[in-house]
Amino acid sequence: MADTPTPAVLLSEAEVARIVADLAARIAPVTDDETVAVVLLTGGLWFAADLTRALSRIGRNVRFDALWLASYGDEKESRGRIDVHAPFQRPIAGKKLLILDDVFDTGLSLAEAVRIAKEGGAAEVLTCVFARKPWPLPRAPEPDFVGWEAPNRFLVGYGLDHAGALRGLPDICALD
């Protein structure tokens, strides 16, 4: 990473917090305390932690689970396939799920998570992403909730990484 360019801030930590609070306000009316918030690991962990706390602040205490999927590895572009590293930790049959991810890019991870949830018997599946990048072709399914329309740049910070690095930046930055 010696040749890594300096990240350019696109969203400050305060702007990230504002977007998360807005998402929580939009999500709370369509969820309840039995809804299972499912984070797609590992990038979505920062967003999911902040969103579930924001929901709690407005009286919605969702349950929590994780699904560990990977489509990028250490590359800057999706490999075009999804690896499942860890499935749901508890039964989801009959439950309402809110799948949370950091960035909607190709849509492969979200589509795979929805497929796995439906095959697992989820009664309803809602999806939420912090950021949606532009994409030249139709993607399915589009997320139910989107926090930020991101530019078509390589993003780092707030859980987004470059070969495992820069996830801990509090801002969302472009690395290009």
C-alpha positions in Angstrom: 0.0 0.0 0.0 3.0 2.3 -0.2 1.7 3.6 -3.5 -1.8 4.1 -2.3 -3.1 7.6 -3.1 -4.4 9.9 -0.3 -8.1 9.3 0.2 -10.3 12.3 -0.8 -13.2 12.9 1.6 -16.6 12.6 -0.1 -18.8 12.4 3.1 -17.7 13.5 6.5 -18.3 11.6 9.6 -21.1 14.0 10.5 -22.8 13.6 7.1 -22.6 9.8 7.4 -24.3 10.1 10.8 -27.1 12.3 9.3 -27.7 9.8 6.5 -27.9 6.9 9.0 -30.4 8.8 11.2 -32.5 9.6 8.1 -32.5 5.9 7.1 -33.5 4.9 10.6 -36.5 7.3 10.5 -37.6 5.8 7.2 -37.1 2.2 8.3 -38.6 2.3 11.7 -42.3 2.4 10.5 -41.9 -0.8 8.5 -40.1 -2.8 11.1 -40.8 -4.0 14.6 -38.7 -5.4 17.5 -39.0 -8.9 16.0 -37.4 -7.8 12.7 -34.0 -9.4 12.3 -31.4 -6.9 11.0 -28.8 -8.9 9.0 -25.5 -7.4 8.2 -23.5 -8.5 5.2 -20.0 -9.0 6.5 -17.5 -7.5 6.6 -18.0 -4.1 5.0 -21.5 -3.6 6.3 -20.5 -4.0 9.9 -19.9 -0.3 10.6 -23.1 0.8 8.9 -25.2 -2.0 10.6 -23.9 -1.0 14.0 -24.7 2.6 13.5 -28.1 1.9 12.0 -29.3 -0.5 14.7 -28.2 2.1 17.3 -30.1 4.8 15.4 -33.2 2.6 15.3 -32.9 2.0 19.0 -32.7 5.7 19.8 -36.1 6.1 18.1 -37.6 3.1 19.9 -37.1 0.3 17.5 -34.9 -2.5 19.0 -34.4 -5.0 16.1 -32.7 -8.3 16.5 -29.3 -8.9 14.9 -27.6 -11.5 12.7 -24.9 -11.7 10.1 -24.3 -13.3 6.8 -20.7 -13.4 5.6 -20.5 -13.0 1.8 -17.6 -11.9 -0.4 -17.4 -10.8 -4.0 -14.4 -8.5 -4.1 -11.6 -10.3 -2.2 -8.7 -7.8 -2.2 -9.5 -6.5 -5.7 -11.0 -3.2 -6.7 -13.7 -4.8 -8.9 -16.1 -7.7 -8.1 -15.0 -11.1 -9.2 -18.5 -11.7 -10.5 -19.2 -14.5 -8.0 -20.3 -14.7 -4.4 -18.5 -16.8 -1.8 -20.5 -17.6 1.4 -18.1 -17.7 4.3 -20.7 -18.0 7.1 -24.5 -18.5 7.0 -27.1 -17.1 9.3 -26.4 -17.8 13.0 -30.0 -18.5 14.0 -33.2 -19.7 12.4 -34.9 -17.1 10.1 -38.0 -19.0 9.1 -41.1 -16.9 9.4 -39.2 -13.8 10.3 -39.0 -10.4 8.7 -35.4 -9.6 7.7 -33.8 -6.3 7.0 -30.6 -7.0 5.1 -28.0 -4.3 5.5 -25.0 -3.7 3.3 -22.5 -0.9 2.8 -22.5 -0.4 -1.0 -24.8 -1.5 -3.8 -22.5 -1.9 -6.8 -23.1 -4.9 -9.0 -26.0 -6.1 -6.8 -24.6 -9.6 -6.7 -24.2 -9.7 -2.9 -27.6 -8.3 -2.1 -29.3 -10.6 -4.6 -27.5 -13.6 -3.1 -28.4 -12.6 0.4 -32.1 -12.2 -0.6 -32.0 -15.6 -2.2 -30.5 -17.3 0.9 -33.0 -15.5 3.1 -36.0 -16.6 1.0 -34.7 -20.2 0.8 -34.3 -20.1 4.6 -38.0 -19.3 4.9 -38.0 -15.6 5.8 -41.5 -14.3 5.8 -40.4 -10.9 4.3 -37.1 -9.5 3.2 -36.3 -5.8 3.1 -33.0 -4.5 1.9 -31.0 -1.4 2.9 -27.7 -0.1 1.7 -25.7 2.9 2.8 -24.6 3.8 -0.7 -25.7 3.0 -4.2 -23.2 3.4 -7.1 -24.3 4.0 -10.7 -24.3 0.9 -12.8 -24.8 0.7 -16.6 -27.1 -2.4 -16.6 -30.3 -3.1 -14.6 -29.7 -4.8 -11.3 -32.1 -6.9 -9.4 -33.3 -6.5 -6.7 -32.8 -2.8 -6.2 -32.6 -2.0 -2.5 -35.7 -1.0 -0.6 -33.8 1.8 1.2 -30.8 3.8 0.0 -28.9 6.3 2.1 -26.6 8.0 -0.4 -26.2 8.0 -4.2 -22.5 7.5 -4.5 -20.3 8.5 -7.4 -18.7 5.8 -9.5 -15.4 5.9 -7.7 -13.5 3.5 -5.5 -14.7 4.1 -2.0 -12.9 3.5 1.3 -13.7 4.3 5.0 -16.7 3.6 7.1 -16.2 -0.1 6.6 -15.2 0.1 2.9 -11.7 -1.1 2.2 -8.7 -1.4 -0.1 -7.4 -4.9 0.3 -8.5 -4.9 4.0 -7.1 -1.5 4.8 -8.7 1.9 5.4 -12.0 0.4 6.8 -11.6 2.4 10.0 -11.7 5.9 8.4 -14.6 7.7 9.9 -15.4 9.5 6.6 -16.3 8.0 3.3 -13.5 8.7 0.9 -12.5 8.1 -2.8 -9.3 6.3 -3.5 -8.7 6.9 -7.2 
